[in-house]
Amino acid sequence: EMFNDAEFVKRNGIVICKLIADGQPAMLIKTNSDNHTADLFAIRSTLPLKTDNTQYKVSLRVPEKSKVDASKIARQFGGNGHEKAAGCIMSAEDFDNL
């Protein structure tokens, strides 16, 4: 049931599955590195931050075998973390265009 409303987008060899996970906007991003697992799982909070109604907390997680570095993505948005788990704050538009 969780994937009934999933939207799949493919661009430049990357497949993005946009869905709602536990009530929050999420996406699974798949590159060509492995046929069975996503390279990045990103989930955005549904509630905007108290100080700014356009900014949201985003958590990034990467499977152990993935070559994606979550910290590099987070740093582009002023966040931090490490290679396999990171976080940042971004607009809903930035999240949708990740």
Residue frames as qw, qx, qy, qz and C-alpha x, y, z in Angstrom:
[[0.000, 0.883, 0.469, 0.000, 0.00, 0.00, 0.00],
 [0.349, -0.723, 0.055, 0.593, 2.81, 2.40, 0.78],
 [0.294, -0.227, 0.552, 0.747, 3.89, 2.42, -2.87],
 [0.348, 0.634, 0.688, 0.059, 0.43, 2.90, -4.41],
 [0.148, 0.970, 0.153, -0.118, 0.98, 6.65, -4.76],
 [0.564, -0.451, 0.362, 0.589, 4.65, 6.38, -5.69],
 [0.513, 0.844, -0.016, -0.159, 5.83, 8.42, -8.64],
 [0.779, -0.168, 0.352, 0.491, 8.81, 7.24, -10.67],
 [0.305, 0.927, -0.121, -0.182, 10.95, 9.72, -12.56],
 [0.839, -0.062, 0.277, 0.464, 13.93, 8.79, -14.72],
 [0.297, 0.950, -0.096, 0.005, 16.52, 11.31, -15.86],
 [0.233, 0.771, -0.583, 0.103, 20.13, 10.91, -16.96],
 [0.620, 0.156, -0.761, 0.107, 20.23, 7.24, -15.94],
 [0.009, -0.073, 0.711, -0.700, 18.98, 7.99, -12.42],
 [0.410, -0.475, -0.687, -0.367, 15.64, 6.64, -11.22],
 [0.091, -0.155, 0.485, -0.856, 13.85, 8.58, -8.49],
 [0.359, -0.480, -0.784, -0.163, 10.87, 7.14, -6.64],
 [0.153, -0.274, 0.269, -0.910, 8.89, 9.84, -4.86],
 [0.521, -0.401, -0.738, -0.151, 6.51, 8.57, -2.19],
 [0.438, -0.650, 0.201, -0.588, 5.04, 9.20, 1.23],
 [0.627, 0.023, -0.731, 0.266, 6.71, 7.18, 4.00],
 [0.371, -0.431, -0.641, 0.515, 5.15, 7.26, 7.46],
 [0.015, 0.893, 0.423, -0.152, 3.25, 10.38, 6.43],
 [0.207, -0.780, 0.223, 0.546, 6.35, 12.27, 5.30],
 [0.659, 0.718, -0.170, -0.145, 7.52, 13.07, 1.75],
 [0.632, -0.462, 0.568, 0.253, 10.38, 10.77, 0.84],
 [0.694, 0.627, -0.266, -0.234, 12.36, 9.65, -2.15],
 [0.821, -0.223, 0.452, 0.268, 14.52, 6.73, -3.10],
 [0.357, 0.821, -0.332, -0.298, 17.23, 7.64, -5.58],
 [0.889, -0.035, 0.426, 0.161, 18.76, 4.89, -7.69],
 [0.201, 0.746, -0.499, -0.393, 21.85, 5.23, -9.86],
 [0.825, 0.350, -0.397, -0.198, 23.43, 2.48, -11.93],
 [0.017, -0.595, 0.760, -0.260, 25.67, 1.10, -9.18],
 [0.165, -0.013, 0.960, -0.226, 23.45, -1.83, -8.10],
 [0.317, -0.219, -0.678, -0.626, 20.30, -3.40, -9.48],
 [0.475, -0.432, -0.766, -0.002, 18.63, -4.12, -6.14],
 [0.374, -0.623, -0.453, 0.517, 19.02, -1.24, -3.73],
 [0.129, 0.964, 0.140, 0.184, 18.54, 2.50, -3.75],
 [0.609, 0.274, -0.254, 0.700, 21.70, 4.58, -3.50],
 [0.038, 0.127, -0.336, 0.932, 20.09, 7.25, -1.36],
 [0.254, -0.644, -0.719, -0.061, 17.03, 7.48, 0.84],
 [0.078, 0.161, -0.169, 0.969, 15.91, 11.02, 1.62],
 [0.235, -0.653, -0.720, -0.018, 13.01, 11.93, 3.90],
 [0.044, 0.365, -0.053, 0.928, 11.68, 15.42, 4.56],
 [0.025, 0.318, 0.710, -0.628, 9.71, 16.50, 7.60],
 [0.061, 0.643, 0.676, 0.356, 6.11, 17.43, 6.87],
 [0.231, -0.915, -0.286, 0.166, 6.16, 20.38, 9.23],
 [0.431, 0.719, -0.144, 0.526, 8.20, 23.44, 8.32],
 [0.495, -0.067, -0.475, 0.724, 10.71, 24.74, 10.82],
 [0.185, -0.775, -0.514, 0.318, 9.21, 27.16, 13.34],
 [0.228, -0.602, 0.079, 0.762, 11.37, 30.06, 12.20],
 [0.191, 0.394, -0.492, -0.753, 10.64, 29.77, 8.49],
 [0.747, 0.257, 0.443, -0.423, 7.58, 28.25, 6.84],
 [0.720, 0.605, -0.251, -0.229, 9.53, 27.40, 3.69],
 [0.233, 0.568, -0.777, 0.138, 12.40, 25.39, 5.20],
 [0.933, -0.212, -0.056, -0.284, 12.28, 21.73, 6.21],
 [0.431, -0.551, 0.714, 0.012, 14.57, 19.25, 7.96],
 [0.839, 0.377, -0.317, -0.230, 15.83, 16.53, 5.62],
 [0.647, -0.460, 0.607, 0.028, 17.51, 13.26, 6.60],
 [0.636, 0.559, -0.478, -0.231, 19.72, 11.43, 4.12],
 [0.732, -0.342, 0.587, -0.045, 20.68, 7.77, 4.44],
 [0.528, 0.575, -0.562, -0.274, 22.89, 5.69, 2.15],
 [0.991, -0.121, 0.009, -0.059, 23.22, 1.88, 2.10],
 [0.622, -0.589, 0.419, 0.301, 26.64, 0.50, 3.00],
 [0.686, 0.116, 0.550, 0.463, 27.41, -0.66, -0.57],
 [0.347, 0.888, 0.281, 0.105, 26.43, 2.63, -2.21],
 [0.600, 0.105, 0.023, 0.793, 29.11, 4.97, -3.53],
 [0.074, -0.807, -0.234, -0.538, 26.97, 8.05, -2.81],
 [0.384, -0.046, -0.496, 0.777, 28.29, 10.34, -0.06],
 [0.204, -0.790, -0.572, -0.084, 25.34, 11.76, 1.91],
 [0.403, -0.652, -0.149, 0.625, 27.55, 14.34, 3.64],
 [0.270, -0.038, 0.398, 0.876, 28.47, 15.98, 0.31],
 [0.105, -0.583, -0.629, -0.504, 24.80, 16.44, -0.51],
 [0.403, -0.770, -0.450, 0.207, 24.00, 17.79, 2.96],
 [0.434, -0.419, 0.024, 0.798, 26.89, 20.26, 2.85],
 [0.161, 0.309, 0.494, 0.797, 25.49, 21.77, -0.37],
 [0.324, -0.701, -0.439, -0.460, 22.52, 22.88, 1.76],
 [0.139, -0.673, 0.367, -0.627, 24.48, 23.96, 4.83],
 [0.889, -0.383, 0.026, -0.248, 24.09, 20.64, 6.65],
 [0.048, 0.613, -0.782, 0.104, 26.56, 18.02, 7.80],
 [0.938, -0.122, 0.203, -0.253, 26.98, 14.41, 8.74],
 [0.378, -0.449, 0.755, 0.292, 29.02, 11.55, 7.45],
 [0.129, 0.229, -0.766, -0.587, 29.18, 9.47, 4.29],
 [0.180, -0.238, -0.937, -0.180, 26.29, 7.13, 5.12],
 [0.207, -0.746, -0.628, 0.077, 24.01, 9.42, 7.16],
 [0.236, 0.007, -0.045, 0.971, 23.63, 13.18, 7.06],
 [0.026, 0.761, 0.633, -0.139, 21.07, 15.91, 7.44],
 [0.203, 0.043, 0.133, 0.969, 20.34, 19.44, 6.32],
 [0.247, 0.634, 0.478, -0.555, 17.63, 22.05, 5.96],
 [0.143, 0.004, 0.591, 0.794, 16.20, 22.79, 2.53],
 [0.483, 0.210, 0.048, -0.849, 13.15, 24.20, 0.87],
 [0.748, 0.249, 0.569, -0.232, 10.41, 21.91, -0.40],
 [0.632, 0.739, -0.124, -0.198, 11.38, 22.96, -3.93],
 [0.094, 0.673, -0.734, -0.002, 15.02, 21.99, -3.39],
 [0.532, -0.142, 0.807, -0.211, 13.90, 18.65, -1.96],
 [0.760, 0.478, 0.355, -0.260, 11.63, 17.98, -4.94],
 [0.578, 0.776, -0.249, -0.053, 14.51, 18.80, -7.31],
 [0.522, -0.618, 0.585, 0.064, 17.15, 16.79, -5.45]]
